[in-house]
Amino acid sequence: MLNVLFFKHCGVGFNGGNFFEHNGTPLCERHYHETRGSICSQCRGAINGRCVAAMGRKFHPEHFRCSYCNRELTKGTFKEVDRRPFCHKCYNNTYALTPA
């Protein structure tokens, strides 16, 4: 009979590969990143390495993009409307007030 260990948090089977520890508890990779808040808001994948923290969320750098033209953004190069990021050009073309 094969003994299989399971992560207590989610019931996923541990097959002897990698696991992550948080506050003394072994976690699968997904729950480790959820616990630490390191999940990309766009793709829902785990963020390992650099990230963009903007609008109260985190993103892989390549997933933080203008909601209109899809241009890659950085933390200081966007405007936010309804929790969506826009580059300055798209924001100005769409939302900026024009003089009367």
C-alpha positions as MATLAB code, in Angstrom:
seq = 'MLNVLFFKHCGVGFNGGNFFEHNGTPLCERHYHETRGSICSQCRGAINGRCVAAMGRKFHPEHFRCSYCNRELTKGTFKEVDRRPFCHKCYNNTYALTPA';
ca = [
       0.000    0.000    0.000;
       1.293    3.430   -0.943;
       1.346    6.095    1.755;
       0.334    9.474    0.385;
       0.628   12.668    2.373;
      -1.809   15.516    1.829;
      -1.512   19.207    2.518;
      -3.784   19.970    5.458;
      -4.827   23.335    4.010;
      -6.205   22.093    0.685;
      -6.075   18.306    0.574;
      -3.734   18.258   -2.440;
      -1.491   15.209   -2.392;
       2.187   15.763   -1.613;
       4.274   13.468   -3.781;
       7.667   14.279   -2.295;
       8.333   17.289   -4.498;
       8.673   20.874   -3.371;
       6.541   22.506   -0.754;
       6.490   25.940    0.818;
       6.466   26.787    4.508;
       4.587   29.706    6.031;
       4.454   30.217    9.814;
       5.538   26.615   10.362;
       2.846   25.140    8.108;
       3.717   23.279    4.885;
       1.681   24.600    1.953;
       1.312   23.760   -1.724;
       2.667   26.460   -4.048;
      -0.777   27.897   -4.838;
      -1.824   28.342   -1.204;
       1.601   29.662   -0.216;
       1.271   32.481   -2.750;
      -2.371   33.138   -1.823;
      -1.382   33.361    1.856;
       1.410   35.807    1.026;
      -0.735   37.803   -1.417;
       1.593   37.086   -4.339;
      -0.981   36.096   -6.973;
      -1.189   38.066  -10.242;
      -4.481   39.929  -10.464;
      -4.582   39.444  -14.244;
      -3.668   35.781  -14.829;
      -4.213   34.450  -11.268;
      -0.778   32.780  -11.439;
       1.831   32.770   -8.686;
       4.283   35.669   -8.758;
       7.885   34.540   -8.317;
      10.258   37.470   -8.597;
       9.428   40.985   -9.736;
       5.900   42.313   -9.585;
       4.015   45.562  -10.054;
       1.922   46.590   -7.044;
      -0.738   49.043   -8.191;
      -4.391   49.813   -7.486;
      -4.230   47.656   -4.345;
      -3.358   44.576   -6.416;
      -0.253   42.778   -7.704;
       0.641   41.866  -11.277;
       3.395   40.137  -13.213;
       5.152   43.081  -14.918;
       4.129   41.770  -18.356;
       0.460   41.556  -17.291;
       0.100   45.141  -16.067;
      -1.254   46.682  -19.289;
      -3.457   49.498  -20.521;
      -7.095   48.385  -20.572;
      -7.594   50.038  -23.971;
      -4.442   49.656  -26.119;
      -2.830   46.797  -24.147;
       0.508   48.635  -23.847;
       2.682   47.381  -20.975;
       2.617   49.835  -18.069;
       4.801   50.526  -15.076;
       3.629   51.712  -11.691;
       4.061   55.422  -12.484;
       2.804   55.431  -16.087;
      -0.920   54.943  -15.758;
      -4.230   56.471  -14.769;
      -6.938   54.446  -13.051;
     -10.650   54.483  -13.936;
     -13.098   52.021  -12.345;
     -10.211   49.855  -11.057;
      -8.795   49.554  -14.603;
      -5.382   50.945  -15.638;
      -4.956   53.142  -18.717;
      -1.831   54.626  -20.301;
      -1.810   58.433  -20.284;
      -2.552   58.628  -24.029;
      -5.638   56.384  -23.871;
      -6.808   58.059  -20.675;
      -6.503   61.521  -22.225;
      -8.223   60.421  -25.459;
     -11.078   58.746  -23.588;
     -11.611   60.489  -20.265;
      -9.884   63.868  -20.227;
     -12.144   66.884  -20.376;
     -11.797   68.982  -23.492;
     -11.955   72.775  -23.143;
     -15.242   74.396  -24.170;
];
